[in-house]
Amino acid sequence: MEQTKCLIIGSGPAGFTAAIYASRANLAPIVYEGIEPGGQLTTTTDIENFPGYPEGIKGSEMMADLKRQAQRFGADVRFGVVTNVDFDSRPFVATIDGEKQVQADSIIIATGASAKYLGLGSEMKYRGQGVSACATCDGFFYRKQDVAVVGGGDTACEEATYLASICKQVYLIVRKPFLRASKAMQERVFSTPNIKVMFEYNTVEVLGDEDGVTGALLRHSSGEETTIDISGFFLAIGHHPNTELFRGKIDLDEEGYIKVVPGTSKTNIEGVFAAGDVKDPHYRQAITAAGSGCIAALDCERYLLSKK
Ligand code: NDP
């Protein structure tokens, strides 16, 4: 069976940053890219808030650069999905695509999280063309325009408030007759004049043309339908961490995020580390994911040294 000192699962900013550091520490890491090589950033357009890119950069380009940088130092980046892990055996054993097995002295989990979408065909059609699940990333492109945010939790309220500071009108589409967000967040929303909260509305379709989103068709719980004119449609209905593979094998919190020792990447299993959105329900930024990938590689290197 193939062996490695360090196996990295996932290829977003966390996985590739971990790979850069681990390869520079002579750990010769193997990286399995997973179902979505490059991670969530490959589904956004321009990234303008990652330090070092004053003109911004396309998400897919940045991920290609990070991959090349990791490979330059010897990281073995492979197309493939880890379909099983055995954390009980030492070395650990990972199964790739249900077939091949790799033994690993240490594992860095960087499988990320995925934004939830409503599941509408039109929403998929305009993804990256007005439909976004990240106001912090994409809001700037809708300056002085009208946009909608779907959701009634803290994220939706935070994103609506953020968008209200740069956009003309923000519609907050809430399926219930109340917001689930904290009181403080609700007060901010209600006291922002250019946020219109639309309670008990669901989205029937996102409307658009060849240039992208132009509106949304909404249906009230009474059955009444209405159309809003918008150029940006933001989903804020939650994220789910990509931890199905690890359920029952590693400590997860109630929402499924991997638990780590605060300030580190250490999980409850010695030799298994977590980085990026898979352990971070709060910040979820490319730069924070990259930083935590660095932390994971350093923790991993120290762990391997301690076992020598
Ligand atoms: P939440 O799960 O708290 O809220 C999701 C919202 O989306 C709910 O209002 C939910 O509606 C709605 N929703 C879910 N599915 C659909 C759907 N299919 N159609 C329409 N609406 C839908 O997720 P958040 O991302 O807001 O927050 C996650 C966690 O992070 C929370 O614990 C939150 O408190 C925390 N957080 C804290 C922040 C802060 O303190 N600054 C900022 C951001 C997040 P319904 O209520 O009907 O279920």
py3Dmol code that shows the C-alpha trace and the ligand (Angstrom):
import py3Dmol

protein = """\
ATOM      1  CA  MET A   1       0.000   0.000   0.000  1.00  0.00           C
ATOM      2  CA  GLU A   2       1.205   3.497  -0.791  1.00  0.00           C
ATOM      3  CA  GLN A   3       2.460   5.478   2.208  1.00  0.00           C
ATOM      4  CA  THR A   4       2.753   9.168   2.985  1.00  0.00           C
ATOM      5  CA  LYS A   5       3.803  11.243   5.953  1.00  0.00           C
ATOM      6  CA  CYS A   6       0.998  13.704   5.354  1.00  0.00           C
ATOM      7  CA  LEU A   7      -2.297  13.323   3.526  1.00  0.00           C
ATOM      8  CA  ILE A   8      -4.296  16.461   2.815  1.00  0.00           C
ATOM      9  CA  ILE A   9      -7.968  16.080   1.983  1.00  0.00           C
ATOM     10  CA  GLY A  10      -9.386  19.053   0.089  1.00  0.00           C
ATOM     11  CA  SER A  11      -8.088  21.653  -2.322  1.00  0.00           C
ATOM     12  CA  GLY A  12      -9.445  25.035  -1.291  1.00  0.00           C
ATOM     13  CA  PRO A  13      -7.251  27.789   0.165  1.00  0.00           C
ATOM     14  CA  ALA A  14      -6.894  25.790   3.401  1.00  0.00           C
ATOM     15  CA  GLY A  15      -5.796  22.555   1.698  1.00  0.00           C
ATOM     16  CA  PHE A  16      -3.356  24.201  -0.709  1.00  0.00           C
ATOM     17  CA  THR A  17      -1.845  26.481   1.934  1.00  0.00           C
ATOM     18  CA  ALA A  18      -1.348  23.434   4.150  1.00  0.00           C
ATOM     19  CA  ALA A  19       0.260  21.729   1.128  1.00  0.00           C
ATOM     20  CA  ILE A  20       2.654  24.644   0.525  1.00  0.00           C
ATOM     21  CA  TYR A  21       3.827  24.615   4.139  1.00  0.00           C
ATOM     22  CA  ALA A  22       3.941  20.827   4.442  1.00  0.00           C
ATOM     23  CA  SER A  23       5.936  20.389   1.239  1.00  0.00           C
ATOM     24  CA  ARG A  24       8.391  23.109   2.278  1.00  0.00           C
ATOM     25  CA  ALA A  25       8.817  21.167   5.538  1.00  0.00           C
ATOM     26  CA  ASN A  26       9.793  18.083   3.494  1.00  0.00           C
ATOM     27  CA  LEU A  27       6.652  16.162   4.383  1.00  0.00           C
ATOM     28  CA  ALA A  28       6.002  15.365   0.697  1.00  0.00           C
ATOM     29  CA  PRO A  29       2.225  15.682   1.162  1.00  0.00           C
ATOM     30  CA  ILE A  30      -0.318  14.008  -1.062  1.00  0.00           C
ATOM     31  CA  VAL A  31      -3.366  16.184  -1.719  1.00  0.00           C
ATOM     32  CA  TYR A  32      -6.655  14.714  -2.901  1.00  0.00           C
ATOM     33  CA  GLU A  33      -8.635  17.469  -4.549  1.00  0.00           C
ATOM     34  CA  GLY A  34     -12.123  16.113  -3.884  1.00  0.00           C
ATOM     35  CA  ILE A  35     -15.407  16.590  -5.711  1.00  0.00           C
ATOM     36  CA  GLU A  36     -14.898  20.317  -6.332  1.00  0.00           C
ATOM     37  CA  PRO A  37     -11.201  20.872  -7.130  1.00  0.00           C
ATOM     38  CA  GLY A  38     -10.243  24.344  -5.940  1.00  0.00           C
ATOM     39  CA  GLY A  39     -13.214  24.527  -3.584  1.00  0.00           C
ATOM     40  CA  GLN A  40     -15.865  27.205  -3.219  1.00  0.00           C
ATOM     41  CA  LEU A  41     -13.738  29.996  -4.689  1.00  0.00           C
ATOM     42  CA  THR A  42     -13.947  28.410  -8.097  1.00  0.00           C
ATOM     43  CA  THR A  43     -17.675  29.187  -8.033  1.00  0.00           C
ATOM     44  CA  THR A  44     -17.228  32.916  -7.403  1.00  0.00           C
ATOM     45  CA  THR A  45     -16.087  35.433  -9.974  1.00  0.00           C
ATOM     46  CA  ASP A  46     -13.557  38.042  -8.850  1.00  0.00           C
ATOM     47  CA  ILE A  47     -11.863  37.989  -5.466  1.00  0.00           C
ATOM     48  CA  GLU A  48     -11.005  41.485  -4.362  1.00  0.00           C
ATOM     49  CA  ASN A  49     -10.409  41.031  -0.650  1.00  0.00           C
ATOM     50  CA  PHE A  50      -7.500  38.587  -0.654  1.00  0.00           C
ATOM     51  CA  PRO A  51      -4.393  40.565   0.350  1.00  0.00           C
ATOM     52  CA  GLY A  52      -1.781  40.821  -2.359  1.00  0.00           C
ATOM     53  CA  TYR A  53      -4.058  41.211  -5.368  1.00  0.00           C
ATOM     54  CA  PRO A  54      -4.639  44.978  -5.664  1.00  0.00           C
ATOM     55  CA  GLU A  55      -6.540  44.555  -8.920  1.00  0.00           C
ATOM     56  CA  GLY A  56      -8.463  41.485  -7.723  1.00  0.00           C
ATOM     57  CA  ILE A  57      -8.215  38.025  -9.231  1.00  0.00           C
ATOM     58  CA  LYS A  58     -10.621  35.420 -10.577  1.00  0.00           C
ATOM     59  CA  GLY A  59     -11.390  32.729  -7.999  1.00  0.00           C
ATOM     60  CA  SER A  60     -10.431  29.958 -10.406  1.00  0.00           C
ATOM     61  CA  GLU A  61      -7.129  31.698 -11.240  1.00  0.00           C
ATOM     62  CA  MET A  62      -6.221  32.132  -7.611  1.00  0.00           C
ATOM     63  CA  MET A  63      -6.865  28.465  -6.940  1.00  0.00           C
ATOM     64  CA  ALA A  64      -4.790  27.461  -9.980  1.00  0.00           C
ATOM     65  CA  ASP A  65      -1.949  29.653  -8.637  1.00  0.00           C
ATOM     66  CA  LEU A  66      -2.193  28.122  -5.168  1.00  0.00           C
ATOM     67  CA  LYS A  67      -2.105  24.657  -6.697  1.00  0.00           C
ATOM     68  CA  ARG A  68       0.958  25.485  -8.797  1.00  0.00           C
ATOM     69  CA  GLN A  69       2.667  26.982  -5.758  1.00  0.00           C
ATOM     70  CA  ALA A  70       2.064  23.796  -3.758  1.00  0.00           C
ATOM     71  CA  GLN A  71       3.285  21.627  -6.647  1.00  0.00           C
ATOM     72  CA  ARG A  72       6.406  23.754  -7.057  1.00  0.00           C
ATOM     73  CA  PHE A  73       7.546  22.601  -3.622  1.00  0.00           C
ATOM     74  CA  GLY A  74       6.695  18.982  -4.323  1.00  0.00           C
ATOM     75  CA  ALA A  75       3.115  18.512  -3.184  1.00  0.00           C
ATOM     76  CA  ASP A  76       1.574  15.589  -5.043  1.00  0.00           C
ATOM     77  CA  VAL A  77      -1.834  16.955  -6.017  1.00  0.00           C
ATOM     78  CA  ARG A  78      -4.212  14.313  -7.306  1.00  0.00           C
ATOM     79  CA  PHE A  79      -7.647  14.219  -8.763  1.00  0.00           C
ATOM     80  CA  GLY A  80      -9.707  11.913  -6.572  1.00  0.00           C
ATOM     81  CA  VAL A  81     -12.184  11.750  -3.751  1.00  0.00           C
ATOM     82  CA  VAL A  82     -11.428  10.272  -0.350  1.00  0.00           C
ATOM     83  CA  THR A  83     -14.364   7.953   0.237  1.00  0.00           C
ATOM     84  CA  ASN A  84     -13.388   6.383   3.553  1.00  0.00           C
ATOM     85  CA  VAL A  85     -10.985   6.962   6.416  1.00  0.00           C
ATOM     86  CA  ASP A  86      -9.816   4.655   9.156  1.00  0.00           C
ATOM     87  CA  PHE A  87      -8.599   6.697  12.110  1.00  0.00           C
ATOM     88  CA  ASP A  88      -8.300   3.628  14.372  1.00  0.00           C
ATOM     89  CA  SER A  89      -5.333   2.102  12.612  1.00  0.00           C
ATOM     90  CA  ARG A  90      -1.797   3.584  12.760  1.00  0.00           C
ATOM     91  CA  PRO A  91      -0.770   4.711  10.233  1.00  0.00           C
ATOM     92  CA  PHE A  92      -4.237   5.969   9.269  1.00  0.00           C
ATOM     93  CA  VAL A  93      -5.759   4.480   6.129  1.00  0.00           C
ATOM     94  CA  ALA A  94      -7.671   6.494   3.523  1.00  0.00           C
ATOM     95  CA  THR A  95      -9.615   4.954   0.657  1.00  0.00           C
ATOM     96  CA  ILE A  96      -9.668   6.868  -2.598  1.00  0.00           C
ATOM     97  CA  ASP A  97     -12.618   6.613  -4.995  1.00  0.00           C
ATOM     98  CA  GLY A  98     -13.714   3.440  -3.224  1.00  0.00           C
ATOM     99  CA  GLU A  99     -10.673   1.526  -4.505  1.00  0.00           C
ATOM    100  CA  LYS A 100      -7.142   2.577  -3.826  1.00  0.00           C
ATOM    101  CA  GLN A 101      -5.826   2.840  -0.267  1.00  0.00           C
ATOM    102  CA  VAL A 102      -3.158   5.144   1.139  1.00  0.00           C
ATOM    103  CA  GLN A 103      -1.497   4.886   4.532  1.00  0.00           C
ATOM    104  CA  ALA A 104      -0.812   8.218   6.212  1.00  0.00           C
ATOM    105  CA  ASP A 105       1.123   9.148   9.353  1.00  0.00           C
ATOM    106  CA  SER A 106      -0.936  12.319   9.624  1.00  0.00           C
ATOM    107  CA  ILE A 107      -4.017  13.749   7.962  1.00  0.00           C
ATOM    108  CA  ILE A 108      -5.111  17.344   7.401  1.00  0.00           C
ATOM    109  CA  ILE A 109      -8.831  17.643   6.733  1.00  0.00           C
ATOM    110  CA  ALA A 110      -9.686  20.675   4.598  1.00  0.00           C
ATOM    111  CA  THR A 111     -12.897  19.559   2.952  1.00  0.00           C
ATOM    112  CA  GLY A 112     -14.612  22.928   3.399  1.00  0.00           C
ATOM    113  CA  ALA A 113     -18.261  23.752   3.613  1.00  0.00           C
ATOM    114  CA  SER A 114     -20.899  24.275   0.998  1.00  0.00           C
ATOM    115  CA  ALA A 115     -23.455  27.047   0.913  1.00  0.00           C
ATOM    116  CA  LYS A 116     -27.009  25.870   0.835  1.00  0.00           C
ATOM    117  CA  TYR A 117     -29.059  26.816  -2.194  1.00  0.00           C
ATOM    118  CA  LEU A 118     -32.818  26.752  -2.683  1.00  0.00           C
ATOM    119  CA  GLY A 119     -32.562  24.174  -5.447  1.00  0.00           C
ATOM    120  CA  LEU A 120     -34.208  26.188  -8.235  1.00  0.00           C
ATOM    121  CA  GLY A 121     -33.088  25.620 -11.814  1.00  0.00           C
ATOM    122  CA  SER A 122     -32.957  29.376 -12.461  1.00  0.00           C
ATOM    123  CA  GLU A 123     -30.790  29.851  -9.393  1.00  0.00           C
ATOM    124  CA  MET A 124     -28.238  27.418 -10.785  1.00  0.00           C
ATOM    125  CA  LYS A 125     -28.432  29.027 -14.223  1.00  0.00           C
ATOM    126  CA  TYR A 126     -27.445  32.466 -12.885  1.00  0.00           C
ATOM    127  CA  ARG A 127     -24.839  31.318 -10.371  1.00  0.00           C
ATOM    128  CA  GLY A 128     -21.923  33.707 -10.772  1.00  0.00           C
ATOM    129  CA  GLN A 129     -24.135  35.980 -12.919  1.00  0.00           C
ATOM    130  CA  GLY A 130     -26.053  37.649 -10.146  1.00  0.00           C
ATOM    131  CA  VAL A 131     -26.699  34.664  -7.875  1.00  0.00           C
ATOM    132  CA  SER A 132     -24.205  34.430  -5.050  1.00  0.00           C
ATOM    133  CA  ALA A 133     -23.951  32.862  -1.621  1.00  0.00           C
ATOM    134  CA  CYS A 134     -21.419  35.363  -0.326  1.00  0.00           C
ATOM    135  CA  ALA A 135     -22.275  39.040   0.059  1.00  0.00           C
ATOM    136  CA  THR A 136     -18.839  39.843   1.471  1.00  0.00           C
ATOM    137  CA  CYS A 137     -17.245  38.400  -1.665  1.00  0.00           C
ATOM    138  CA  ASP A 138     -19.600  39.684  -4.344  1.00  0.00           C
ATOM    139  CA  GLY A 139     -21.642  42.532  -2.874  1.00  0.00           C
ATOM    140  CA  PHE A 140     -19.302  45.172  -4.199  1.00  0.00           C
ATOM    141  CA  PHE A 141     -20.288  44.327  -7.780  1.00  0.00           C
ATOM    142  CA  TYR A 142     -23.839  45.513  -7.040  1.00  0.00           C
ATOM    143  CA  ARG A 143     -22.980  48.981  -5.766  1.00  0.00           C
ATOM    144  CA  LYS A 144     -25.934  51.400  -6.027  1.00  0.00           C
ATOM    145  CA  GLN A 145     -28.116  48.609  -7.426  1.00  0.00           C
ATOM    146  CA  ASP A 146     -31.096  46.723  -5.985  1.00  0.00           C
ATOM    147  CA  VAL A 147     -30.488  43.269  -4.550  1.00  0.00           C
ATOM    148  CA  ALA A 148     -32.232  40.577  -2.514  1.00  0.00           C
ATOM    149  CA  VAL A 149     -31.022  38.397   0.334  1.00  0.00           C
ATOM    150  CA  VAL A 150     -32.805  35.165   1.201  1.00  0.00           C
ATOM    151  CA  GLY A 151     -32.833  33.974   4.813  1.00  0.00           C
ATOM    152  CA  GLY A 152     -33.818  35.106   8.258  1.00  0.00           C
ATOM    153  CA  GLY A 153     -30.806  34.136  10.372  1.00  0.00           C
ATOM    154  CA  ASP A 154     -27.800  36.107  11.568  1.00  0.00           C
ATOM    155  CA  THR A 155     -25.954  35.628   8.289  1.00  0.00           C
ATOM    156  CA  ALA A 156     -28.869  36.951   6.233  1.00  0.00           C
ATOM    157  CA  CYS A 157     -29.273  39.974   8.515  1.00  0.00           C
ATOM    158  CA  GLU A 158     -25.546  40.655   8.546  1.00  0.00           C
ATOM    159  CA  GLU A 159     -25.325  40.371   4.761  1.00  0.00           C
ATOM    160  CA  ALA A 160     -28.438  42.504   4.237  1.00  0.00           C
ATOM    161  CA  THR A 161     -26.976  45.223   6.484  1.00  0.00           C
ATOM    162  CA  TYR A 162     -23.642  45.044   4.694  1.00  0.00           C
ATOM    163  CA  LEU A 163     -25.309  45.218   1.274  1.00  0.00           C
ATOM    164  CA  ALA A 164     -27.499  48.119   2.431  1.00  0.00           C
ATOM    165  CA  SER A 165     -24.344  50.151   2.967  1.00  0.00           C
ATOM    166  CA  ILE A 166     -23.344  49.799  -0.695  1.00  0.00           C
ATOM    167  CA  CYS A 167     -26.546  49.040  -2.585  1.00  0.00           C
ATOM    168  CA  LYS A 168     -29.612  51.161  -3.241  1.00  0.00           C
ATOM    169  CA  GLN A 169     -32.361  48.845  -2.028  1.00  0.00           C
ATOM    170  CA  VAL A 170     -32.091  45.492  -0.274  1.00  0.00           C
ATOM    171  CA  TYR A 171     -35.030  43.079  -0.069  1.00  0.00           C
ATOM    172  CA  LEU A 172     -34.722  40.542   2.731  1.00  0.00           C
ATOM    173  CA  ILE A 173     -36.844  37.553   1.787  1.00  0.00           C
ATOM    174  CA  VAL A 174     -37.898  35.581   4.856  1.00  0.00           C
ATOM    175  CA  ARG A 175     -40.057  32.499   4.627  1.00  0.00           C
ATOM    176  CA  LYS A 176     -41.427  32.760   8.179  1.00  0.00           C
ATOM    177  CA  PRO A 177     -43.374  35.666   9.750  1.00  0.00           C
ATOM    178  CA  PHE A 178     -40.342  36.415  11.959  1.00  0.00           C
ATOM    179  CA  LEU A 179     -36.555  36.555  11.860  1.00  0.00           C
ATOM    180  CA  ARG A 180     -34.509  33.855  13.508  1.00  0.00           C
ATOM    181  CA  ALA A 181     -31.532  36.200  13.964  1.00  0.00           C
ATOM    182  CA  SER A 182     -30.417  37.612  17.323  1.00  0.00           C
ATOM    183  CA  LYS A 183     -32.360  40.622  18.609  1.00  0.00           C
ATOM    184  CA  ALA A 184     -29.410  42.976  18.079  1.00  0.00           C
ATOM    185  CA  MET A 185     -29.115  41.884  14.473  1.00  0.00           C
ATOM    186  CA  GLN A 186     -32.861  42.246  13.940  1.00  0.00           C
ATOM    187  CA  GLU A 187     -32.766  45.779  15.313  1.00  0.00           C
ATOM    188  CA  ARG A 188     -30.010  46.686  12.885  1.00  0.00           C
ATOM    189  CA  VAL A 189     -32.078  45.380  10.001  1.00  0.00           C
ATOM    190  CA  PHE A 190     -35.264  47.152  11.088  1.00  0.00           C
ATOM    191  CA  SER A 191     -33.464  50.433  11.625  1.00  0.00           C
ATOM    192  CA  THR A 192     -31.797  50.416   8.204  1.00  0.00           C
ATOM    193  CA  PRO A 193     -34.059  52.443   5.929  1.00  0.00           C
ATOM    194  CA  ASN A 194     -33.092  50.785   2.644  1.00  0.00           C
ATOM    195  CA  ILE A 195     -33.775  47.208   3.808  1.00  0.00           C
ATOM    196  CA  LYS A 196     -37.282  46.015   3.092  1.00  0.00           C
ATOM    197  CA  VAL A 197     -38.110  42.826   4.983  1.00  0.00           C
ATOM    198  CA  MET A 198     -40.557  40.657   3.079  1.00  0.00           C
ATOM    199  CA  PHE A 199     -42.003  38.194   5.567  1.00  0.00           C
ATOM    200  CA  GLU A 200     -43.626  34.932   4.510  1.00  0.00           C
ATOM    201  CA  TYR A 201     -42.273  35.040   0.980  1.00  0.00           C
ATOM    202  CA  ASN A 202     -40.646  32.179  -0.882  1.00  0.00           C
ATOM    203  CA  THR A 203     -38.768  32.487  -4.148  1.00  0.00           C
ATOM    204  CA  VAL A 204     -40.497  30.805  -7.065  1.00  0.00           C
ATOM    205  CA  GLU A 205     -37.871  31.664  -9.712  1.00  0.00           C
ATOM    206  CA  VAL A 206     -34.870  33.884 -10.215  1.00  0.00           C
ATOM    207  CA  LEU A 207     -35.491  35.925 -13.368  1.00  0.00           C
ATOM    208  CA  GLY A 208     -32.823  37.002 -15.811  1.00  0.00           C
ATOM    209  CA  ASP A 209     -31.560  37.495 -19.314  1.00  0.00           C
ATOM    210  CA  GLU A 210     -28.267  36.920 -21.119  1.00  0.00           C
ATOM    211  CA  ASP A 211     -26.558  39.536 -18.902  1.00  0.00           C
ATOM    212  CA  GLY A 212     -27.607  37.889 -15.655  1.00  0.00           C
ATOM    213  CA  VAL A 213     -30.217  38.387 -12.949  1.00  0.00           C
ATOM    214  CA  THR A 214     -32.957  40.959 -13.510  1.00  0.00           C
ATOM    215  CA  GLY A 215     -35.476  40.028 -10.845  1.00  0.00           C
ATOM    216  CA  ALA A 216     -37.156  37.385  -8.717  1.00  0.00           C
ATOM    217  CA  LEU A 217     -40.660  36.009  -8.667  1.00  0.00           C
ATOM    218  CA  LEU A 218     -41.857  35.622  -5.072  1.00  0.00           C
ATOM    219  CA  ARG A 219     -44.912  33.950  -3.605  1.00  0.00           C
ATOM    220  CA  HIS A 220     -46.471  34.997  -0.310  1.00  0.00           C
ATOM    221  CA  SER A 221     -47.925  32.342   2.005  1.00  0.00           C
ATOM    222  CA  SER A 222     -51.374  33.704   1.029  1.00  0.00           C
ATOM    223  CA  GLY A 223     -50.679  32.637  -2.553  1.00  0.00           C
ATOM    224  CA  GLU A 224     -50.200  36.174  -3.892  1.00  0.00           C
ATOM    225  CA  GLU A 225     -47.273  36.480  -6.308  1.00  0.00           C
ATOM    226  CA  THR A 226     -45.051  39.484  -6.789  1.00  0.00           C
ATOM    227  CA  THR A 227     -41.952  40.347  -8.813  1.00  0.00           C
ATOM    228  CA  ILE A 228     -39.034  42.393  -7.543  1.00  0.00           C
ATOM    229  CA  ASP A 229     -36.479  44.021  -9.848  1.00  0.00           C
ATOM    230  CA  ILE A 230     -32.971  43.182  -8.680  1.00  0.00           C
ATOM    231  CA  SER A 231     -29.575  42.526 -10.197  1.00  0.00           C
ATOM    232  CA  GLY A 232     -28.143  40.508  -7.298  1.00  0.00           C
ATOM    233  CA  PHE A 233     -29.727  37.522  -5.539  1.00  0.00           C
ATOM    234  CA  PHE A 234     -27.873  36.448  -2.399  1.00  0.00           C
ATOM    235  CA  LEU A 235     -28.473  33.200  -0.567  1.00  0.00           C
ATOM    236  CA  ALA A 236     -27.917  33.244   3.184  1.00  0.00           C
ATOM    237  CA  ILE A 237     -29.790  30.152   4.239  1.00  0.00           C
ATOM    238  CA  GLY A 238     -26.866  28.456   5.919  1.00  0.00           C
ATOM    239  CA  HIS A 239     -23.868  26.315   5.075  1.00  0.00           C
ATOM    240  CA  HIS A 240     -23.205  22.679   5.661  1.00  0.00           C
ATOM    241  CA  PRO A 241     -19.713  21.486   6.470  1.00  0.00           C
ATOM    242  CA  ASN A 242     -18.440  18.683   4.274  1.00  0.00           C
ATOM    243  CA  THR A 243     -17.973  16.192   7.094  1.00  0.00           C
ATOM    244  CA  GLU A 244     -20.289  13.328   6.158  1.00  0.00           C
ATOM    245  CA  LEU A 245     -17.211  11.153   5.661  1.00  0.00           C
ATOM    246  CA  PHE A 246     -16.035  11.744   9.222  1.00  0.00           C
ATOM    247  CA  ARG A 247     -19.313  11.350  11.089  1.00  0.00           C
ATOM    248  CA  GLY A 248     -18.850   8.984  14.031  1.00  0.00           C
ATOM    249  CA  LYS A 249     -15.076   8.974  13.492  1.00  0.00           C
ATOM    250  CA  ILE A 250     -14.072  12.385  14.831  1.00  0.00           C
ATOM    251  CA  ASP A 251     -15.660  14.897  17.211  1.00  0.00           C
ATOM    252  CA  LEU A 252     -18.086  17.210  15.439  1.00  0.00           C
ATOM    253  CA  ASP A 253     -20.218  19.999  16.911  1.00  0.00           C
ATOM    254  CA  GLU A 254     -24.039  19.960  16.706  1.00  0.00           C
ATOM    255  CA  GLU A 255     -23.931  21.484  13.234  1.00  0.00           C
ATOM    256  CA  GLY A 256     -21.399  18.985  11.945  1.00  0.00           C
ATOM    257  CA  TYR A 257     -18.274  21.197  12.012  1.00  0.00           C
ATOM    258  CA  ILE A 258     -15.068  19.497  13.175  1.00  0.00           C
ATOM    259  CA  LYS A 259     -14.156  20.480  16.714  1.00  0.00           C
ATOM    260  CA  VAL A 260     -10.587  21.669  17.213  1.00  0.00           C
ATOM    261  CA  VAL A 261      -8.631  22.722  20.266  1.00  0.00           C
ATOM    262  CA  PRO A 262      -9.167  26.519  20.200  1.00  0.00           C
ATOM    263  CA  GLY A 263      -6.325  28.385  18.531  1.00  0.00           C
ATOM    264  CA  THR A 264      -4.964  25.200  16.917  1.00  0.00           C
ATOM    265  CA  SER A 265      -5.942  22.740  14.206  1.00  0.00           C
ATOM    266  CA  LYS A 266      -5.842  19.745  16.553  1.00  0.00           C
ATOM    267  CA  THR A 267      -8.868  17.461  16.536  1.00  0.00           C
ATOM    268  CA  ASN A 268      -9.655  14.884  19.202  1.00  0.00           C
ATOM    269  CA  ILE A 269      -7.575  12.365  17.221  1.00  0.00           C
ATOM    270  CA  GLU A 270      -3.847  12.775  17.608  1.00  0.00           C
ATOM    271  CA  GLY A 271      -2.324  13.190  14.172  1.00  0.00           C
ATOM    272  CA  VAL A 272      -5.515  14.402  12.503  1.00  0.00           C
ATOM    273  CA  PHE A 273      -5.830  18.144  11.943  1.00  0.00           C
ATOM    274  CA  ALA A 274      -8.562  20.336  10.491  1.00  0.00           C
ATOM    275  CA  ALA A 275      -8.294  23.587   8.568  1.00  0.00           C
ATOM    276  CA  GLY A 276     -10.618  26.016   6.836  1.00  0.00           C
ATOM    277  CA  ASP A 277     -14.390  26.149   6.659  1.00  0.00           C
ATOM    278  CA  VAL A 278     -14.788  22.530   7.751  1.00  0.00           C
ATOM    279  CA  LYS A 279     -14.024  23.719  11.287  1.00  0.00           C
ATOM    280  CA  ASP A 280     -15.104  27.354  10.982  1.00  0.00           C
ATOM    281  CA  PRO A 281     -18.794  28.282  10.995  1.00  0.00           C
ATOM    282  CA  HIS A 282     -18.059  31.961  11.623  1.00  0.00           C
ATOM    283  CA  TYR A 283     -15.474  33.628   9.374  1.00  0.00           C
ATOM    284  CA  ARG A 284     -15.496  31.488   6.211  1.00  0.00           C
ATOM    285  CA  GLN A 285     -13.114  33.727   4.253  1.00  0.00           C
ATOM    286  CA  ALA A 286     -10.422  32.610   1.826  1.00  0.00           C
ATOM    287  CA  ILE A 287      -7.787  34.398   3.867  1.00  0.00           C
ATOM    288  CA  THR A 288      -8.871  32.859   7.173  1.00  0.00           C
ATOM    289  CA  ALA A 289      -8.985  29.427   5.531  1.00  0.00           C
ATOM    290  CA  ALA A 290      -5.484  29.940   4.131  1.00  0.00           C
ATOM    291  CA  GLY A 291      -4.228  31.031   7.560  1.00  0.00           C
ATOM    292  CA  SER A 292      -5.712  27.978   9.201  1.00  0.00           C
ATOM    293  CA  GLY A 293      -4.142  25.752   6.517  1.00  0.00           C
ATOM    294  CA  CYS A 294      -0.773  27.153   7.530  1.00  0.00           C
ATOM    295  CA  ILE A 295      -1.548  26.452  11.194  1.00  0.00           C
ATOM    296  CA  ALA A 296      -2.538  22.866  10.363  1.00  0.00           C
ATOM    297  CA  ALA A 297       0.696  22.195   8.466  1.00  0.00           C
ATOM    298  CA  LEU A 298       2.779  23.618  11.336  1.00  0.00           C
ATOM    299  CA  ASP A 299       0.827  21.568  13.914  1.00  0.00           C
ATOM    300  CA  CYS A 300       1.265  18.517  11.706  1.00  0.00           C
ATOM    301  CA  GLU A 301       5.000  19.042  11.282  1.00  0.00           C
ATOM    302  CA  ARG A 302       5.441  19.366  15.062  1.00  0.00           C
ATOM    303  CA  TYR A 303       3.353  16.255  15.640  1.00  0.00           C
ATOM    304  CA  LEU A 304       5.447  14.193  13.207  1.00  0.00           C
ATOM    305  CA  LEU A 305       8.675  15.473  14.777  1.00  0.00           C
ATOM    306  CA  SER A 306       7.409  14.488  18.226  1.00  0.00           C
ATOM    307  CA  LYS A 307       6.839  10.922  16.999  1.00  0.00           C
ATOM    308  CA  LYS A 308      10.352  10.456  15.676  1.00  0.00           C
TER     309      LYS A 308
END
"""
ligand_1 = """\
48
NDP
P -29.288 29.798 10.263
O -29.458 28.329 10.150
O -29.288 30.422 11.601
O -30.460 30.522 9.453
C -30.822 30.116 8.176
C -31.989 30.964 7.709
O -32.286 30.583 6.387
C -33.240 30.780 8.544
O -33.938 31.993 8.643
C -34.029 29.782 7.701
O -35.412 29.917 7.812
C -33.657 30.214 6.320
N -33.800 29.125 5.363
C -33.271 27.887 5.419
N -33.626 27.165 4.329
C -34.422 27.992 3.596
C -35.116 27.839 2.384
N -35.067 26.687 1.672
N -35.839 28.875 1.905
C -35.908 30.038 2.573
N -35.260 30.256 3.743
C -34.535 29.241 4.248
O -27.950 30.105 9.414
P -26.983 31.361 9.487
O -25.998 31.139 8.403
O -27.739 32.621 9.497
O -26.247 31.211 10.865
C -25.495 30.036 11.196
C -24.942 30.182 12.610
O -23.927 31.188 12.628
C -26.010 30.622 13.598
O -25.761 30.002 14.824
C -25.795 32.098 13.697
O -26.252 32.635 14.940
C -24.280 32.209 13.557
N -23.893 33.519 13.020
C -23.557 34.487 13.894
C -23.194 35.745 13.445
C -22.844 36.767 14.436
O -23.005 36.525 15.607
N -22.352 37.906 14.009
C -23.168 36.074 12.031
C -23.561 34.986 11.186
C -23.909 33.761 11.685
P -36.228 29.349 9.093
O -35.981 30.331 10.198
O -37.605 29.335 8.584
O -35.690 27.978 9.372
"""
view = py3Dmol.view(width=600, height=400)
view.addModel(protein, "pdb")
view.setStyle({"model": 0}, {"cartoon": {"style": "trace"}})
view.addModel(ligand_1, "xyz")
view.setStyle({"model": 1}, {"stick": {}})
view.zoomTo()
view.show()
